[in-house]
Amino acid sequence: MPPKRGGGPGRGGPRGGGVGRGRGGTQHFGGQNTPAAHIASVGVKRPSHGKSGKEVGIITNHFEMRLESPIIHHYDAVGAEPEKVLPRRVTEELYQKLKSLHPQIFGEAAYDGRKNLYSPNRFPFDGDIQEYQITLSPAPAPGAPPGREPKMHRIRITKTHQEINPEVLRRYVIGQASHDNDVTVAINCLNVAVAMLPGENDRFSSNGKSVFVPEGAKVLGSGLSCWRGYFQSVRPTLGRMVINVDISTGLMYSEGNLLDVARSFFRRTDPGFACVTVPMREADRRNFSKFLDNVKIITAHADSKKTAMKPRGIKRVLPTSAKLTTFKLGNGQEQTVQQYYETTYGKKLRFPDTVCIEVGSGAYLPMEICSIVGGQIRNSQPPPELTKDVVEFATKKPAERLADIRKSLHILGYGTSKYLKAFGATVESQPMKLMSRVLQPPTLEYAVKKQVVVASGAGTWNMDHHKFFRPATVAGWAIMVFAKPQFWPNGKVMEVATAFAGACTDAGIGGLKGPGTNPVIDYADPQKTIQDALKALGMKHKTEKGIIPSLLLIILPTNSTQIYREVKFFGDVEFGVATQCMLETKCYKRLRDGTQGPADGQYYQNLALKINVKLGGINVVPTLPSTANIIGDPREPTLIMGADAIHPAPGAEGRPSYTAVVGSVDTLCSKYVATCRAQTSGQEIIDDMEDMTRSILSDFIGYKAKVENKPGVLPKRIIMYRDGVSEGQFAHVIEHEIPKIKAACKAHNISAKLTFVVVGKRHHVRFFPEGSAGSDRTGNCIAGTVVDQGISHPVEYDFYLQSHAGLLGTSRPAHYNVLLDENNMGPDHLQQLTYTLCHVYARSTRSVSIPGKALLAMLLVALAADIALDFMISPNLLAMHNVSSRDHHKFMPPFSTDADIVCSRSANHYDPKGPFRPDAYDPASSGKQRLADAKSHYRQPHAVSRTRMYFS
């Protein structure tokens, strides 16, 4: 049975009074902030608010909204033929035409572009229903050939039984009403109202809750541009309604003549249009056709007076030119496209040898008369070569971001919107100010109980002169060079080996320095069989040293993704040997004094962090008090888990989703194992949660018995950090995933209490320091900033934690929602534990933004689907993160972080020489068959690798 939702009555309540300070942060609905006993919730109701930490004032990107509106009337606006579903573009155009014809009725109504119409006034309809006939097609341009008859649309508007009373929101945000359909409709109504004014501006483009403006756009090349956008969302928070406003980024099709866009797409600098001149390479034509799919164009013929008024969508790029493409006229006569346009419009085509396009109506058009309409959003990932430019455009320093958010209110028009005025809604002109708390950072323990006290708010520490808590020992090592041998003589390789061995030895790793410990070195052609070369290297080491090496160091050339996969499959899956890859441009480079040499010590120290855990060691552990006495207590063995699912990007047809679960196995929750699965594309709920949890529990029990000599020890507490679940999926997680975790426990006769926490990263909440006391050197709020009042959920147990120090742009806090808490962890304990776990991510001496288990799970599943940068991070997501993919792992919590990494590495579990390619797509293969293939060909890690953090 799934756990009972909502838990028991609220245990305690918030500290009284308002939570804001200054204008825009003091007024709210008031009343009781503690949820009443009868209030239902999806997850756990808030037990109380946290109190630990130093109070620091901050600014957030929320603006308080006040409501004094009368009853709002809700109407269904649909076509008279409900079986015919019109595109949103058409329905919005129909509504604008309807409003222009009847402004006295619809002038202040808000329409969502689909079927919902909201009005502060009841429409004067007989029987609350009215039907209209609307014609959209404009008259043909002068001189243009006759077209089809204008199409008549019948629209029926019907009043629903639901009337929206703002009182339901007032009661909800003060904890006196449950979240029901009335609350949902009221919030949707306000979101539609705030979007109306900017949505009517023809210069703007919108996508969901973001409005994009052309000012300050950046041309990227490849037929694409970046536009600045403004995200807005009305949300209920504790004691008030607010609008969350943030900066976003839109990837747009470049406006202009289609031939010029073609040159940009193919990145051609030579004059002319050879890239789209027949004969055109078939691969190029398919790629360009896919790029232009459904892109809207207008056509210009002999002069500007003969410009087609209505945009048309591109269906495909033809393989033939205007000179050769033929079609039949109405009289049955056949003509080429060139003949038709020159006869009809009396002007010769300048480029008749360029390929034609086909539009949705079936007409063939020469490219030179077509122009792409501006402001069209491309809903896919930027090409890899443009990602850096997109990140740079999206990145905003905190002060700049806050200034832009303040300026955006003029564009969003809260003070001038006739719709908000009619709905009785007013929005504060200044962002809210909140009181945050800065948590005390943990004390970390290295070898021989040497402790490092992390400076408050620093988010980073130095492990110089400290050795790993449990250093590993290397039993022989070898180096394989896949880079060109002429650039890597033996002496240069030994320089790298010496730097690597020195850094590892300084950190406590044994077996790399001393008599007889020099590595065996070999070279291989990357064009030949990688696995055979690595086997030969292992046998060479055995011949010379008498043992098979336990560590392989690999020097890779640039653009070596395939080699990397083969190396990881060889080491992680086939033979259980630790491998560490290094790019030749990273491990040996030009130094500050102008000479060439091994990279600086920090590079090799970072490699040592990864090597130690790959070999079974433990880098660092938190002290017991730093975890609120939750981790390390022998009386209450604790298992901390992370889980994530990652999905292929839009357009990546046929690719499955991948899921990962990560769990700790040692007493100090610093050593963990992982398991990964393929599942139905796009599905977030983890189907195999029970089986994957049983696997983690088996490893936990086995490690306790075999390594810690504690047979029979079972976990009494399980704390799960679940990454990637949206608010709308919380109920599904409670109904499907939590029972499966409990079933896995039951299979092992485990009666552990479960705390299940969802970690959210894809949101638009930002914090800005109000003064220097709460600011780090980048202008961000300092690490450890936690907020659980002011913008938290009106009823449920949640908090925001910015656990990492800023590096690039504006930091984004993680949002934690507690869906189940059988351990009765109060806010102070849970927040402190979570913050501490963000400091024990094995690959870094910086705190990360979410617990490391979830991050490792994500990265492991990402590579399963070969989701590299261009498939992992969308343009809007890049803007939300304001970080590069290189730094992505630094901004997530440790256990959540580990799950991310597990996800991203899953592609390495397919045999590179086998029949299944995770990054390939066979149009002849069904999605069901591809999923079956993905599951059957996925290889679990080698038994030795499984007991170690091979995914680090």
GILINVEN-V121564 format. One record per helix or strand of 2 or more residues. SS is the DSSP state (h for helix, s for strand). FROM is the first residue (numbers start at 1). LEN is the number of residues. If there is no record, write none. Layout:
SS_FROM_LEN + SS_FROM_LEN
This chain:
s_54_7 + s_62_6 + s_72_8 + h_88_14 + h_103_4 + s_110_2 + s_116_4 + h_126_3 + s_129_7 + s_152_13 + h_167_7 + h_181_19 + s_205_3 + s_210_12 + s_224_14 + s_240_14 + s_256_2 + h_258_8 + h_274_3 + h_282_10 + s_296_5 + h_304_3 + s_312_10 + s_326_3 + s_334_3 + h_337_9 + s_354_6 + s_364_3 + h_367_3 + s_370_3 + h_384_11 + h_398_15 + h_418_5 + s_425_3 + s_433_6 + s_443_3 + h_447_3 + s_451_3 + s_477_5 + h_485_3 + h_490_17 + s_520_4 + h_530_16 + s_551_6 + h_561_15 + s_578_6 + h_584_4 + s_588_3 + s_596_3 + h_601_14 + s_621_2 + h_624_4 + s_638_9 + s_657_8 + s_672_8 + h_689_18 + s_717_7 + h_727_21 + s_753_8 + s_767_3 + h_772_3 + s_785_3 + s_798_5 + s_814_8 + h_827_11 + h_852_13 + h_869_4 + h_875_7 + h_885_7 + h_894_11 + h_906_4 + h_927_11 + h_943_4
